[in-house]
Amino acid sequence: MNRPAPLASARVAWRHSLRFRLALIYTLVALLLTALVSLGVMTLLLRSMDSQFDARLNERADVIAERFNNPDPRQLGVTLPPITGYTVLLDLQGQVAVASSGMRLEVRQPFPEARQERVTLLGVPLRAVTRPIKNLGTLWVALPEDDLITARESATRALLLALLLTPPLMLGLGFWAGRRALSGLGRAADLADHIDPTRSLATLPLPQQEDEVHRLLAAINRLLVRIEAGQAREKQLLGQIVHELGAPLTVLKASLSRAADRTGDPEVARAALVADELTFTTQDLMQLARGQLEMKLVWHYIPARTLQGRLDRLVPGTTFSGDWTGGLLCDPDRLTQALRNLLANARRAAGPEGAVDLCLQEKPGTVKFVVRDSGPGLPADLGERIFEPFVSGAGSSGLGLSVSRQIAVMHGGSLSGSNPPGGGAQFVLCLPGAALGDEEEEEAAEGEASPAMLTA
């Protein structure tokens, strides 16, 4: 039975792997949370800085206005605290009466910036407030926003940098974390890929940490145990059924064969062929129930003509080509069963009027049986699945090809199928050639009375 290359089904592309999808989701969620948290923190920080700036500006404006509105003789000559800023005193007509030293070159008459909260003077962005001054006019006070704007730009750059660096860092960290977290599942998948369903099913090792992976693998192990128990019951039941059918079919086949020879009735001959078909089907079922490991081969060196005679009786209408003058080292019953299955399938596909040919080709170290028919060919959608049990493209039981391949493998050979040019289907059964000496060949040519028997 051909199996896929080891781990072929366990290895998946990184973009389709579970840990990559988990890492990608983790990255997107982390990016969204980082953006929201950073934006919220930056907004609160900038609002706090704005509030502090407005508090400083209003405090300075209040202090200066208080000195103009309520002059204290004791504070005459006392200067204001050294706070950088710009101050303009407007008279009752809105004309500039007094301006701080830094603004004298920018003061125009009238002063249009008096009603603006944000202005730019001398290339410096300013934020301004006004205070009424009794009997004098209006006080205009402004402070530069350079530091505030710089802080806002720095916070924005920091946020953008965080948003740019977060995805690759989180993706790499998430992929690494997912790889470690799912390492037990990956090893279990590798081991499960090596499980041969034709042998006793093995349980998967459980990780030490009892997490979701542990729970999943434990459930798979329980399922494997139930599957193995079910397979054992099915094989036992199948073997019992085949055993009960074998003896009656053998008697029926012999009786019909004798009746056909005695009467020559074509209906009886056709019934004998049906009984023969059922006999081979029960043999296929028995082999399926026993399994490949329990099947034993009894080796004989037989003339190829003997095998040809058997097949000609079992599948009438078959043409034989190639060289049938040599000898074969095989289990005659098993090889007859394998080739008979191939010929029966070919006859079923070709129909009563179609052609079925069996060609024997012998090369040094290799014996090749080529079965070809004139039918519609193998279904393209089945491929290698056509050799699996109960898979059929011609309405049969689906056991013949599976059993034939199993017999070929047990002989140390192979069985393959294809659609050759010219139509129809072609099956090639290859066996190792017989490596016997001249004396043994002469003894084998004398007959099959005392063949050498070997048990595989």
Beta strands, then each sheet from edge to edge (+ up, - down):
strand 1: 86-90
strand 2: 96-99
strand 3: 118-121
strand 4: 124-133
strand 5: 137-144
strand 6: 298-303
strand 7: 318-322
strand 8: 327-330
strand 9: 356-363
strand 10: 366-373
strand 11: 414-418
strand 12: 426-432
strand 13: 454-455
sheet 1: 2+ 1- 5+ 4- 3+
sheet 2: 8+ 6- 13+
sheet 3: 7+ 9+ 10- 12+ 11-
end
